[in-house]
Amino acid sequence: MDWNFNCKINKIFIFFYFNTSMFNETKIEKRVDVDTFLDLIKNYKEEDIECTIHTFFRLSEKQRKIYTCNELKKILTREKPFLVGIQYNKNYAVFYKYENKNLKMILNLGNRKVKIVTFYFIEEWQVPKI
């Protein structure tokens, strides 16, 4: 195959990938003031915060014993994030320094419940510049 043809195919793939709705939905639309977010979270009781089946899907069995739903609730209710944003899909992306690592938590805030959609540790270069 022609090298130019392969380059064109790659450019089309990259354009398609970055313009698909899934990629754009999880992109942060706007920054939220950390104190405003903390005030919002204070409106929920700890029993109003729940994990979903999806919350732990990235983890091994060993990690699931360390990072439990209760541990995530404690982080959410007791720790102060260093960055908060609202994604295009209206979920909150919340970033914490936790155990000397960057923890990214994705939350769905409803009228009565907070759902921890997922969470994972990220590298410094993966923290968004918003």
Residue frames as a rotation matrix with the C-alpha (Angstrom) as fourth column:
MET 1
0.571 0.821 0.000 0.00
0.821 -0.571 0.000 0.00
0.000 0.000 -1.000 0.00
ASP 2
0.053 -0.460 0.887 0.95
0.446 -0.783 -0.433 3.55
0.893 0.419 0.163 -0.67
TRP 3
-0.637 -0.401 -0.658 2.40
0.763 -0.202 -0.615 5.48
0.114 -0.894 0.434 2.31
ASN 4
-0.931 0.319 0.179 0.26
-0.308 -0.947 0.086 8.55
0.197 0.024 0.980 1.49
PHE 5
-0.096 0.933 -0.348 -2.86
-0.231 0.319 0.919 6.40
0.968 0.169 0.185 1.50
ASN 6
-0.057 -0.006 -0.998 -2.01
0.818 0.573 -0.050 5.04
0.573 -0.819 -0.028 4.98
CYS 7
-0.920 -0.305 -0.247 -1.44
0.391 -0.763 -0.515 8.59
-0.031 -0.570 0.821 6.27
LYS 8
-0.643 0.748 0.168 -4.84
-0.526 -0.590 0.613 9.67
0.557 0.306 0.772 4.93
ILE 9
0.129 0.671 -0.730 -6.53
0.215 0.700 0.681 6.69
0.968 -0.245 -0.054 6.58
ASN 10
-0.394 -0.362 -0.845 -4.81
0.884 0.103 -0.456 7.50
0.252 -0.926 0.280 9.89
LYS 11
-0.996 0.042 0.085 -5.89
-0.056 -0.984 -0.169 11.16
0.076 -0.173 0.982 9.68
ILE 12
-0.253 0.963 -0.088 -9.48
-0.436 -0.032 0.899 10.11
0.864 0.266 0.428 9.02
PHE 13
0.088 0.234 -0.968 -9.39
0.629 0.741 0.237 7.72
0.773 -0.630 -0.082 11.98
ILE 14
-0.728 -0.431 -0.533 -7.96
0.685 -0.435 -0.585 10.39
0.020 -0.791 0.612 14.29
PHE 15
-0.847 0.481 0.225 -10.54
-0.407 -0.860 0.307 12.93
0.342 0.168 0.925 13.11
PHE 16
0.014 0.895 -0.446 -13.35
-0.151 0.443 0.884 10.42
0.988 0.055 0.141 13.65
TYR 17
-0.165 -0.148 -0.975 -12.09
0.820 0.529 -0.219 9.43
0.549 -0.835 0.034 17.09
PHE 18
-0.864 -0.282 -0.418 -11.84
0.485 -0.691 -0.536 12.98
-0.137 -0.665 0.734 18.38
ASN 19
-0.783 0.622 -0.016 -15.22
-0.595 -0.741 0.311 13.95
0.181 0.253 0.950 16.98
THR 20
-0.427 0.660 -0.619 -17.27
0.348 0.751 0.561 11.02
0.835 0.024 -0.550 18.22
SER 21
0.359 0.687 0.631 -19.91
-0.344 -0.531 0.774 11.77
0.867 -0.495 0.046 20.81
MET 22
0.788 -0.071 -0.611 -18.36
0.524 0.597 0.607 9.46
0.322 -0.799 0.508 23.42
PHE 23
-0.279 -0.955 -0.098 -15.08
0.913 -0.233 -0.334 11.36
0.296 -0.183 0.938 23.42
ASN 24
-0.554 0.084 0.828 -16.80
0.029 -0.992 0.121 14.74
0.832 0.091 0.548 23.46
GLU 25
0.527 0.850 0.012 -19.31
-0.017 -0.004 1.000 13.77
0.849 -0.527 0.012 26.18
THR 26
0.676 -0.307 -0.670 -16.59
0.731 0.389 0.560 12.97
0.089 -0.869 0.487 28.68
LYS 27
-0.392 -0.779 0.489 -14.60
0.677 -0.604 -0.420 16.12
0.623 0.166 0.765 27.92
ILE 28
-0.293 0.252 -0.922 -14.85
0.828 -0.416 -0.377 18.84
-0.478 -0.874 -0.087 30.55
GLU 29
0.249 0.549 0.798 -17.15
0.842 -0.530 0.102 21.64
0.479 0.647 -0.594 29.45
LYS 30
0.328 -0.140 0.934 -16.49
-0.245 -0.968 -0.059 24.09
0.912 -0.210 -0.352 32.28
ARG 31
-0.677 -0.650 -0.345 -14.60
0.275 0.211 -0.938 24.44
0.683 -0.730 0.036 35.53
VAL 32
0.578 0.815 -0.035 -16.49
0.266 -0.148 0.952 24.51
0.771 -0.560 -0.303 38.83
ASP 33
-0.034 -0.539 0.842 -15.25
-0.733 -0.559 -0.388 26.42
0.680 -0.630 -0.376 41.87
VAL 34
-0.603 -0.309 -0.735 -14.05
0.147 0.863 -0.484 23.87
0.784 -0.400 -0.475 44.45
ASP 35
-0.970 0.244 0.023 -15.85
-0.081 -0.233 -0.969 25.59
-0.231 -0.941 0.246 47.35
THR 36
-0.234 0.919 -0.318 -19.09
-0.971 -0.234 0.037 25.68
-0.041 0.318 0.947 45.33
PHE 37
-0.100 0.119 -0.988 -18.74
-0.384 0.911 0.149 21.94
0.918 0.394 -0.046 44.69
LEU 38
-0.869 -0.286 -0.405 -18.09
0.241 0.471 -0.849 21.25
0.433 -0.835 -0.340 48.39
ASP 39
-0.725 0.680 0.107 -21.22
-0.572 -0.508 -0.644 23.22
-0.383 -0.529 0.757 49.33
LEU 40
0.003 0.722 -0.692 -23.18
-0.920 0.274 0.281 21.16
0.393 0.636 0.664 46.81
ILE 41
-0.356 -0.227 -0.907 -21.88
-0.034 0.973 -0.230 17.85
0.934 -0.051 -0.354 48.22
LYS 42
-0.989 -0.044 0.138 -22.79
-0.134 -0.088 -0.987 18.92
0.056 -0.995 0.081 51.77
ASN 43
-0.259 0.966 -0.018 -26.45
-0.966 -0.259 0.012 18.74
0.007 0.021 1.000 50.71
TYR 44
0.342 0.319 -0.884 -26.17
-0.429 0.890 0.156 14.94
0.836 0.326 0.441 50.47
LYS 45
0.553 -0.152 0.819 -25.96
-0.747 0.343 0.569 12.52
-0.368 -0.927 0.076 53.39
GLU 46
-0.534 -0.845 0.035 -23.44
-0.758 0.497 0.422 9.70
-0.375 0.199 -0.906 53.21
GLU 47
-0.410 0.443 0.797 -26.28
0.231 0.896 -0.380 7.20
-0.883 0.028 -0.469 52.66
ASP 48
0.684 0.640 -0.349 -27.32
-0.129 -0.365 -0.922 9.24
-0.718 0.676 -0.167 49.60
ILE 49
0.077 -0.759 -0.647 -23.99
-0.984 -0.163 0.075 8.43
-0.163 0.631 -0.759 47.95
GLU 50
0.622 0.200 0.757 -23.84
-0.182 0.977 -0.109 5.12
-0.761 -0.070 0.645 46.13
CYS 51
-0.564 -0.803 -0.193 -21.53
-0.530 0.172 0.830 3.17
-0.634 0.570 -0.523 43.90
THR 52
0.533 0.706 -0.466 -22.68
-0.812 0.273 -0.515 1.52
-0.236 0.654 0.719 40.70
ILE 53
0.809 -0.243 0.535 -21.68
0.300 0.954 -0.021 -1.75
-0.505 0.178 0.844 39.04
HIS 54
0.748 -0.483 0.455 -19.49
0.389 -0.237 -0.890 0.36
0.538 0.843 0.011 36.74
THR 55
0.876 -0.364 0.318 -17.63
-0.480 -0.726 0.492 2.04
0.052 -0.584 -0.810 39.62
PHE 56
0.316 -0.768 0.557 -15.11
-0.559 0.324 0.763 -0.75
-0.767 -0.552 -0.327 40.17
PHE 57
0.959 0.192 0.209 -14.89
0.019 0.692 -0.721 -2.33
-0.283 0.695 0.660 36.73
ARG 58
0.627 -0.774 -0.086 -11.31
-0.448 -0.268 -0.853 -1.12
0.637 0.573 -0.515 36.16
LEU 59
0.090 -0.612 0.786 -9.98
-0.995 -0.086 0.047 -2.70
0.039 -0.787 -0.616 39.36
SER 60
-0.458 -0.298 -0.838 -8.50
-0.220 0.951 -0.218 -6.07
0.861 0.085 -0.501 40.20
GLU 61
0.499 0.645 -0.579 -9.92
0.369 0.446 0.815 -8.10
0.784 -0.621 -0.016 43.10
LYS 62
-0.194 -0.673 -0.713 -7.02
0.971 -0.030 -0.236 -7.00
0.137 -0.739 0.660 45.28
GLN 63
-0.917 -0.154 0.367 -7.68
0.170 -0.985 0.012 -3.32
0.360 0.073 0.930 44.50
ARG 64
-0.067 0.985 0.161 -11.39
-0.087 -0.166 0.982 -3.76
0.994 0.052 0.097 45.23
LYS 65
0.358 0.127 -0.925 -10.53
0.832 0.407 0.378 -4.71
0.424 -0.905 0.040 48.80
ILE 66
-0.610 -0.656 -0.444 -8.56
0.774 -0.614 -0.157 -1.48
-0.170 -0.439 0.882 49.23
TYR 67
-0.958 0.273 -0.090 -10.79
-0.287 -0.920 0.266 0.95
-0.011 0.281 0.960 47.36
THR 68
-0.601 0.798 -0.043 -14.25
0.787 0.581 -0.210 0.16
-0.142 -0.160 -0.977 48.66
CYS 69
0.048 0.731 0.681 -17.43
0.606 -0.563 0.562 2.16
0.794 0.385 -0.470 48.24
ASN 70
0.802 0.235 -0.549 -17.07
0.597 -0.367 0.714 3.35
-0.033 -0.900 -0.435 51.84
GLU 71
-0.148 -0.940 -0.307 -13.54
0.757 -0.307 0.577 4.56
-0.637 -0.147 0.757 51.15
LEU 72
-0.619 -0.026 0.785 -14.73
0.685 -0.508 0.523 6.50
0.385 0.861 0.332 48.10
LYS 73
0.503 0.853 0.140 -17.55
0.596 -0.459 0.659 8.05
0.626 -0.248 -0.739 50.14
LYS 74
0.521 -0.395 -0.757 -15.02
0.692 -0.324 0.646 9.19
-0.500 -0.860 0.105 52.74
ILE 75
-0.604 -0.765 0.223 -12.88
0.737 -0.430 0.521 10.80
-0.303 0.479 0.824 50.07
LEU 76
-0.331 0.562 0.758 -15.89
0.633 -0.463 0.620 12.52
0.699 0.685 -0.202 48.57
THR 77
0.665 0.746 0.033 -17.24
0.444 -0.430 0.786 13.83
0.601 -0.508 -0.617 51.87
ARG 78
0.805 -0.349 -0.479 -14.02
0.433 -0.205 0.878 14.57
-0.405 -0.914 -0.013 53.77
GLU 79
-0.249 -0.960 0.131 -11.31
0.780 -0.119 0.614 15.47
-0.573 0.255 0.778 51.27
LYS 80
0.434 0.309 -0.846 -10.94
-0.162 -0.897 -0.411 18.69
-0.886 0.315 -0.339 49.31
PRO 81
0.546 -0.226 0.807 -10.48
0.795 0.445 -0.414 18.28
-0.265 0.867 0.422 45.57
PHE 82
-0.365 -0.723 -0.586 -7.94
0.344 -0.690 0.637 20.40
-0.865 0.031 0.501 43.74
LEU 83
-0.888 0.127 -0.442 -10.01
-0.447 -0.460 0.767 20.59
-0.106 0.879 0.465 40.54
VAL 84
-0.311 0.856 0.414 -13.68
0.379 0.511 -0.771 20.12
-0.872 -0.083 -0.483 39.61
GLY 85
-0.834 0.107 -0.541 -15.33
-0.509 -0.527 0.681 20.32
-0.213 0.843 0.494 36.21
ILE 86
0.184 0.917 0.353 -18.63
-0.285 0.394 -0.874 19.48
-0.941 0.060 0.334 34.54
GLN 87
-0.792 -0.420 0.443 -18.39
0.222 0.478 0.850 17.23
-0.569 0.771 -0.285 31.52
TYR 88
-0.776 0.505 -0.377 -20.55
-0.604 -0.427 0.673 17.66
0.179 0.750 0.637 28.42
ASN 89
-0.415 0.632 -0.655 -22.56
0.207 0.766 0.609 14.63
0.886 0.117 -0.448 29.59
LYS 90
0.318 0.539 0.780 -23.33
-0.487 -0.612 0.623 16.61
0.813 -0.578 0.068 32.81
ASN 91
0.725 -0.220 -0.653 -21.29
0.611 0.643 0.461 14.31
0.319 -0.733 0.601 35.06
TYR 92
0.844 -0.495 0.209 -18.78
-0.536 -0.754 0.379 15.91
-0.030 -0.432 -0.902 37.40
ALA 93
0.446 -0.826 -0.346 -15.08
0.459 0.542 -0.703 15.14
0.768 0.155 0.621 37.03
VAL 94
0.905 -0.096 0.413 -13.51
-0.397 -0.534 0.746 15.63
0.149 -0.840 -0.522 40.45
PHE 95
0.342 -0.890 -0.300 -9.75
0.168 0.372 -0.913 15.46
0.924 0.262 0.277 41.03
TYR 96
0.966 -0.046 0.254 -8.10
-0.258 -0.136 0.956 14.73
-0.010 -0.990 -0.143 44.38
LYS 97
-0.190 -0.973 -0.134 -4.56
-0.658 0.227 -0.718 14.31
0.728 -0.048 -0.683 45.64
TYR 98
0.760 0.488 0.429 -4.93
-0.650 0.544 0.531 10.99
0.026 -0.682 0.731 47.43
GLU 99
0.726 -0.558 0.402 -2.04
0.201 0.731 0.652 8.96
-0.658 -0.392 0.642 48.82
ASN 100
-0.157 -0.844 -0.513 0.38
-0.234 -0.473 0.849 11.06
-0.960 0.253 -0.123 46.74
LYS 101
-0.763 0.006 0.646 -1.47
0.593 0.404 0.697 10.18
-0.257 0.915 -0.312 43.53
ASN 102
-0.767 0.565 -0.305 -4.00
-0.627 -0.760 0.170 11.98
-0.136 0.322 0.937 41.35
LEU 103
-0.702 0.632 0.329 -7.43
0.518 0.769 -0.374 10.43
-0.489 -0.092 -0.867 41.78
LYS 104
-0.832 0.516 -0.205 -10.11
-0.521 -0.599 0.608 11.23
0.190 0.612 0.767 39.22
MET 105
-0.697 0.694 0.177 -13.67
0.405 0.586 -0.702 10.51
-0.591 -0.418 -0.690 40.30
ILE 106
-0.850 0.520 0.083 -16.64
-0.144 -0.381 0.913 10.75
0.507 0.764 0.398 37.93
LEU 107
-0.795 0.585 -0.162 -19.93
0.291 0.133 -0.947 11.59
-0.532 -0.800 -0.276 39.68
ASN 108
-0.530 0.764 0.368 -23.54
0.337 -0.209 0.918 11.84
0.779 0.610 -0.146 38.64
LEU 109
-0.961 0.198 -0.192 -25.34
0.096 -0.412 -0.906 14.26
-0.258 -0.889 0.377 40.95
GLY 110
-0.438 0.888 0.142 -29.09
0.537 0.132 0.833 13.74
0.721 0.441 -0.534 41.01
ASN 111
0.098 0.581 0.808 -31.79
-0.401 -0.720 0.566 15.39
0.911 -0.380 0.163 43.06
ARG 112
0.809 0.337 0.482 -31.56
-0.570 0.248 0.784 12.78
0.145 -0.908 0.392 45.82
LYS 113
0.804 -0.509 0.307 -28.52
0.347 0.822 0.452 10.64
-0.482 -0.257 0.837 45.07
VAL 114
0.302 -0.816 -0.492 -24.88
-0.917 -0.389 0.083 10.94
-0.259 0.427 -0.866 44.15
LYS 115
0.959 -0.048 0.280 -23.67
0.116 0.966 -0.231 8.06
-0.259 0.253 0.932 42.01
ILE 116
0.047 -0.988 -0.150 -19.97
-0.586 -0.149 0.797 7.38
-0.809 0.051 -0.585 41.81
VAL 117
0.824 0.325 -0.465 -19.82
-0.559 0.328 -0.762 6.38
-0.095 0.887 0.452 38.15
THR 118
0.711 -0.675 -0.197 -16.16
0.563 0.714 -0.416 5.43
0.422 0.184 0.888 38.16
PHE 119
0.828 -0.561 0.005 -12.75
-0.471 -0.690 0.549 6.45
-0.304 -0.457 -0.836 39.45
TYR 120
0.732 -0.677 0.083 -9.15
0.652 0.659 -0.374 5.89
0.199 0.327 0.924 38.56
PHE 121
0.383 -0.722 -0.576 -5.67
0.273 -0.507 0.818 7.18
-0.882 -0.471 0.003 39.21
ILE 122
0.902 -0.073 0.426 -4.12
0.398 -0.245 -0.884 9.38
0.169 0.967 -0.192 36.56
GLU 123
-0.119 -0.992 -0.047 -0.68
0.993 -0.119 0.001 10.76
-0.007 -0.046 0.999 35.80
GLU 124
-0.228 -0.049 -0.972 0.12
0.402 -0.914 -0.048 14.43
-0.887 -0.402 0.228 36.27
TRP 125
-0.944 -0.205 -0.259 0.08
-0.137 -0.470 0.872 15.07
-0.300 0.859 0.416 32.50
GLN 126
-0.647 0.758 0.076 -3.50
0.610 0.456 0.648 13.70
0.457 0.466 -0.758 32.36
VAL 127
-0.216 0.560 -0.800 -4.89
0.711 -0.471 -0.522 16.40
-0.669 -0.681 -0.297 34.68
PRO 128
0.277 0.373 0.886 -6.86
0.928 -0.344 -0.145 18.73
0.251 0.862 -0.441 32.38
LYS 129
-0.813 -0.510 -0.281 -5.80
0.542 -0.839 -0.046 22.33
-0.212 -0.190 0.959 31.95
ILE 130
-0.017 0.882 0.472 -9.12
0.806 -0.268 0.528 24.14
0.592 0.389 -0.706 32.39
